[in-house]
Amino acid sequence: MRLLPDLVLTPQGWERGRAVAVTDGRIAAVQAVGAPHPGDVALPGRALLPGTVNSHCHSFQSLLRGLGDDLDFMGWRDRVLYPFSERLDRDGIALGATLAFAEMLKHGATTCVDFFYLQDDGNENAEAVIAAAQAVGIRLVLARTMYDWEGAPKRYRETPADAGRRVRELIAAHRHDATVVVQPAPHSPHGASPAMIRAGWEVAEAADTAFHIHVAEGQYEGQRTLREHGATPIRYLDRLGVLGPRMIGVHCVWLDDEEITLMGARGAGLAYCPGSNMFLGDGITRVPEMLRAGVRIGLGTDGGCTNNRLSVFDEMRSCALLQRVRLLDGTALSAATAFDLGTRSAADLLRLETGVIAAGRLADLVAIDLGDLSLQPRTDLLKSVVYAMSAQAVTDVWVHGRRVVAERRLTTLAEPELAARVTALTKGWTL
């Protein structure tokens, strides 16, 4: 199969007259169009971009959208997340995942990290999320959460030994899947004990994967970690021996200069969720300083009830604008940098060969309508994609070479039926 758009965004920039050849889920070549080939897919009036990479989400939370609006973190957690997540059986979890993954694909996100913690003492719920991702057609990193804080609902909690064993089993079960990767995810310094955090790191070491952990999302966590462990979150994780190239810290809003330097020196990464941090009033992560320190960064949306949109393109815009207002500097973070954080950099953070249109990379691709009003006038297309583009401009999406959105409609499921199922499940849900 060859895709034939008007423009292709390659590492060299926008190129005309290029065909993107796809074989066995990968980009075989970016070549001159030349003579027609059987199976060519003409994309007149469209540009082809790498699919965006959502480096942090909680898919089931899309079912809770609208319930926690205008609450702070603690109010959202205690009044929405904990009570309403208890209402979800395995079918409900799968439905929430389906809703989230479908929305992401229509917004041009071809990969999602689902930081998943409704375990019920096993892996069956996680398998339901994986099955939903495969059916909808998104590339999934299942960040299989490890949680043992006694203040959380029982279905979240496991012992470190059980959690470690179950994550290892899930990794082994999906080691050869084309579009699924499993990585361990101790919840946070407040949600996972030192033994649980170490157990997650040991699984990542043995399986040679990344591992994910919420870090310093709100001021409360730094205060609590200092009180309970005698150190701020990053210093605490460093003392545990887990701050290093495998670690992807999520949020990292409240870090001091030394912690930022330490993250960079240890080679740690960041999954940054600007929309969610704004929504909950958490603060602004210091992205330019972290980039200068050598911290590897990918953008994420967080869950659908602490952001309400699941678009990495939106996060690119928010990321750039937040840094400008924080630093009072209109040059603080460029469109090109923001785009990179939502594509190549995020893919590299997750150890995935996507995020770039180049030979050998995974064929995760997005076509946009060059005639869409949000992209007019045509002055600088990349800047318009980051700062101006409407979700309506996304017309087609491929994941692992499979066309999962065609002419703005999902090819893998019936959208009205999905909406009806969500409506039926959540009928009467109010605070």
N, C-alpha and C positions, 0 to 999 in steps of 0.2 A: 504494500500500500504506500502511496505517496500523497502527501498533503500539499496543495498548491495554493497558497495564499498570495495576496499582493505584497505583503511584507513579512519578513521573519526577523525576530529579535535574536541574534546570535551573540556570542561574547564579543564580537567585533562591532556590534551595533545593528541598526536596521539594514536589512538587505532586501533588494528587489530581485525578482526573477529567479527565486530559489525554491526548490522542492525539498520537502522533508520526507525522507524514505524511512518507513517503520517496518521492522521485522522482529517477530518474537518478543514484542513488548519493549523493544529498544529502538533508538534512533540509529538506523544503519548508515545514513549519510545525509548531509545538507549539501545539495548539488544544484547545478544548473538545470532548469526545467527540461530543456531538450525535447525530444520526440515524445508523444503521448505513450503512457504505459497502461496496461490493463489494471483496473482497480484504482486509478487516480481519483482523488477527491478534490474537486475544484472548490475553492473558497474565495470567490470574487468579492472584492470590497472588504476583505478582512485581513487582519494582521494576526500572526501566530506568536504567542508568548509562552515561556515556560509556565507550567501550572504553579500556583502558589502553594506554600507549605505552612500548615497551621501547627505550630510547634507546641501548643498547649490548649486542651479543651476537656470538658466533661460532657460527653454526648447526652446522657440521660437528662441533664439539666435543661435541655431545650423544652421539655414538657412542663417546666416550672416557670417558663418565661412570663413576665408580667406580674408574678406573685410578689416578688421581692423588690419591686421598683421603689426607689426613694427611701430605702433602709440603709443603715450602715452595715459593716461586715458582721458584727455580732448579731444584730437584728435579723439580717438575712439568713445567717447560719441557723439560729435557734428558732426562728419563726417560720422559715420556708424550707431550707435545705433538709434539716434533720427530720421534721415531721412529714413532709411530703415525699421524701425519698422512701420512707417506710411504706408508702402506698403502692410501690411499684413491685410487681412480681416479675418473673423472668420475661414474660411476654411484653410487659410494660417497658422494661429496660430495653428490649430489642426494638420496640416501637420508638422510644426516645432516640436511640442511636440512629435508626433509619431516618427520622425527621432531621436530625442534625447533619448527617452525612449528605442527605439530599440537598439541604439548603447550602451546604458548603460547596458542593459541586456546581450548583447554579451560580454561585459567586466566584467560581474559578479556583477554588481550593482543591487540589488533586491529592493532597496528603493530609492526614489528620493524626495528631497525637491525642489519643483518648486516655486521660489520666483517670483510671476506672477503679472505684473502691466499693461497690456494692457486692461483696464477695459471698456472703451467706455460707461461710466455711467451705468453700470449694472454688472450682474454676468454671462451673456450668454457666454462670451469668456472663463471665468474660467470653466464653465460647459463643454465647448468644450475640454479643456485640461484634465479635469477629465475623460471625455468619451474616449479620446485617451489613457490615462493611463490604463483604464479598458480593452480596446480592445487589447492593446499591451501586458498587463499582468504585469506591474510593480506596486509595492506598492508606493502610492503617498501621500506625505504631501503637500497639496496645501497651500503655504504661501501666503495668499491673501493680496496683497500689498495695502497700504494706502498712497497716494501720493498727496501733494497739493502745491508743489513748483511751482511758476508761470513760471519759466524758462523751465519747462518740456513741452512736447507736451500735447495738450489739452486732448487727449484720456487717458493719464495717470492720470489726476487730478480729484479729488472729494472734496467735503466739508467733514470735520470730521464727521458730523452727517450722511451724506449719506454713507460714507465709513463704519462707525461703523454698521449701519443698514444692509448694504449688506453683510458684513462679518458674522454678526449674522445669517442672513438668510441662507448663504452658509453652515455654521457650522451645523445648524439645519437640512438642507436638506440631509446632508451626515453623520449624527451622527451615524447611524447604518450600514454604509457600511463596508464591511470586509477589503477592501484594500485601503480606502481613508480616510484621516484625513485632516480637514481644520483648519488652525491656522492663526491668524492675523499677519500682517507684515508691520508696519509703515516703510517707505522706509529707512530713515536715518536722522540724525540730520540736514542735509542740504536739504533733499527732503521732509521732513514732519515737519510741524509746531509743536510747543509745544502742541497745542490742538489736532493735529492728533496723535502724539505719545501717549498722554494720552488716547485718544479714543481707540487706539489699546490695550493698557494695560488694560483698563476697560473691553473690550470684552474678553480678555484672562482671567481676573479675574472671570467674570461672567460665562464663559463657561469652566473654569478650564483647560486651554490649555497653551502651551508655546506661546511666540510670538518672532518674528524675526525682526532684524533691522541691516542694514549695519552700521558699526562703524569704524571710523579712518582707512579707507582703504588707503588713501593717506595723505601726509602731509598737503595738502590744507584744508582738513576738520577740522583738529585741529585748524589751523589758523583762519578759518572762524567761527567756533563755539566759539572760544575764543573772537573774535571780536564782534560777534552778541549777545552772551549770557553770556560773561564774565567767561567762564569756558571751559576747554578741554572736549571732547565728553563724556567720562565716568563720569566725575564729573557733567556735565550738565544733563545726564540721571539720575544720582543719585538724583540730586536736583528735578527732575521731579517726583521722586518716583517710577521709573520703573526698576531700577537696582536691580534685585533679581532673585530668582530661576526660574521664568518664562522666563527671557530674554535670548535669544540666539543672541549674538552679532556676526555679520559676519565680518570676516577679522581681526579687532583689531590689525592692524600692528603697529600704532604709539601711544603706551601707555607708560607712565613713570612708575617707580616702584610703586608709590603710587596707580596709577590706577589699576595695576595688583593686588596688595594687596586688593584693594577695591572690584574688581570683585570677587575674591575668598571669601572674607568675606561676601559678599551679596549672594553668591551661584549662580552667573550668569554663563552662558555657552558661548562657542565659537564655531562657525562654521568656520574652518580654511581651506583656499583654496590656498595652496602653489603654484600650477601651475599657477593660474591666477595672483597671486601677482608677480611672476617672469615675466610672459608674459607682464604685463603692467609696470614693473619696479617700483612697489609700495614699495617694501621692504620685510622684513622678520619678521613675528610675533614671539614673544619670547616664544615659546611653553614650553621648560623645566621650565622656571620661572613661567609660568602660571599654569602648572601642580603642581608645588611645592606649589603655593598659593591656590590650591584647585579649580581652574577653571575647569569645565567639558568641554571636547573638543570632537568634531567630525570633520571628514574630509569632504571636499566638492570639487567639480570640478569648480564651477562657470559656466558661460555660455559658449557655444560652440564657441563663437567668441572672448573670452578673455582667452582661454586656448588651444582650438582646439582638445583636447582629453577629453573624458568623462569616465575616468577610475579611480575608487577609489584606485585600486592597484597601479596605477602610482602615485597617491597623497601620498600613504604610503611611497614610495621610496623617493619622493621629500621632504616630511616632514622630514624624518630622515637625509637626506644628507644636506639639507639647515641648519639645526641646527648645524651640525658638522663644516661646513665651516664658519658659523657665529661665533661660539665659539672656532674655531681651536681645536676641541676636537673630536676625532673619537668615543668616548663613549657617546656623548651628548644625543643621543636618540636611543634606541634599536629597532630592528626589531619587537620584541614582543609588545613594546609600540605602534609603528606605526600601526601594524596590529589591535591592540585593538581600536585605535582611528578611524579606518575605519569600525569597526564592532560593538562590544558591546558598547563601549563608545558613539559612534554616535547614536545608537539605544536608549540608556538610555537618552541621551540629548533630543531626540524627544518624549520620553515617549512611545516607541514602544517595544513590547515584542519579539524582534528579535535580531540578531547579535550574537547568541550563539546556538550551537547545544546541546540542553538539553530538557528533557521532560517538556512539558507545553509551550515551546516557539513556536513562529510562524514558520511555515515550509518554510523559505526562505533560499535556499540552492544552493551551487555551486559545481559542480564536475570539477576537473582538471585532465588532462592526465599526469600520472606519468612518461610516456615515452617521454614527450616533451623534446626536446633538451635543452630548457632553464632551465630545472630543473635537469640537469645532471652536475656533478656527485651528487649522492644522499648522501650528507653529513649532512646538516641541512635543512629540507624541509621548515620549516616556514621562515627561513631567505631567502631561494631561492624564495619563493612566494613573499616576499616583495621587494627583491633587483634585482631579475633576471627574473622572470616569464614573458613570452610573452603572449599577449592576445590570441594567438592561443591555449594556453594550456587549456583555459576554454571551456569545451565541452558541459555541460548541466547545466540548471538553472531551479529552481523551485521557484515560488512565491505563498505563501499561499497554498502550496501543488500542485499547477498547474505547469506542465512541459512546460515552455515557450521557452526554448532553448533545442534542442535535437540534439546531434552529430553536434554541432557548427552552427545549423540553427534555426532561429526563427520558432516556431510552429504556431504563431498567425497571421502572415502576410507573404506576398510574398516580399522578399527583392528586387528583380529586379524591381518590380512594384513601390515600395516605392522610389527607387533611380530615376526612370524615372519621377515620379511626382515631386520630388525635383528639378531635372534638368529643367523640364518644367517651374516651378514657378520662378526659379532664373535665367533663361536665360537672359544674357545681363546685369546682376547686376555688376557694377564696380564703383570704385570711380572716 
